[in-house]
Amino acid sequence: MIASRCYGERMRTTVVFDEDVAAAVERLRREKGLGLSDAVNELVRVGLRVRPPRRPFRQRTSPLGLRIDVGNVAEALETLEGPDRR
């Protein structure tokens, strides 16, 4: 059967779930009293929803007035932690 012909009909197939997916299906079945197919369909629909795009992450920084050359890690650590920190 061609996939494009399946949309108006119910389709049966065998699916193997990873453990985390099987646990999510079982949890939804218990919470809502659903059958296996209904729980899987609900989880798939949630996954197919279009999500709004996320804002790009921007690291906020503040000037501390301290300049450290991190080219020499040991020297930078000594400057930050003190010479007796080792």
WOVEN-V870703 format. One record per helix or strand. SS is the DSSP state (A for helix, B for strand). FROM is the first residue (numbers start at 1). LEN is the number of residues. Records with the same first field share a line. If there is no record, write none. Layout:
# WOVEN-V870703
SS=FROM-LEN ; FROM-LEN
This chain:
# WOVEN-V870703
A=3-3 ; 19-14 ; 36-13 ; 73-9 ; 83-3
